[in-house]
Amino acid sequence: MPVRIRGVTYRSVAAAARALNVGVRKIENNLDRGTPDKIAPCQTHMKKPCMVDGVYYSSMSDASRAIGVSVEAVRQRVKRNTAWLAKTAPVSPHVMAWRGLV
């Protein structure tokens, strides 16, 4: 069944979900409420940039593929790097977050 969201018509709810990077249930719930134009990707699933060994990556997944280690290993390196920076650099937590270091 065709679905129209923000002026774009999709073949199905599943096609709209893939195109908008959201879950099918989220689209169905918004359609039931009559608010299809308020559908937006969930912030928790968006890529978060990080720095590993002095190199910036667009996400931990990208870093793990580039380095050849698991995402958990990248997460631990980022965590250690953040802890080291917090001890040595006089930078506020807000600046560290802006730089993608936390």
C-alpha positions, 0 to 999 in steps of 0.5 A: 500500500503506498505511503506519503510522507513529507510529499514523497510517495513510497511503495510501502511502509517498509520502503519508507522505513528504509529510505528514512532510516527508521523502523517500520513501527515508527512509521505505522505509529505516526500514520495512525496518529495522523502525523507522518510529517513528524517522522525523523530518524532516532538520534541514538542510531545516528553515527557518532564520530570518534578519534582512534590513535589520532585519526578521526572516523565518522563512526566506531563501525567505520573505525573498526573496519579501517583498523581491522579490530572489533567495535568493542576494541574501538570503544575501549580505545576511545574510552582510554583516549578520552580518559587520558585527555581528561587528565592531561588537557584543560578542555571542558567536557562540552568541548570534548563532546563537540570534538567527538571524543566522548 
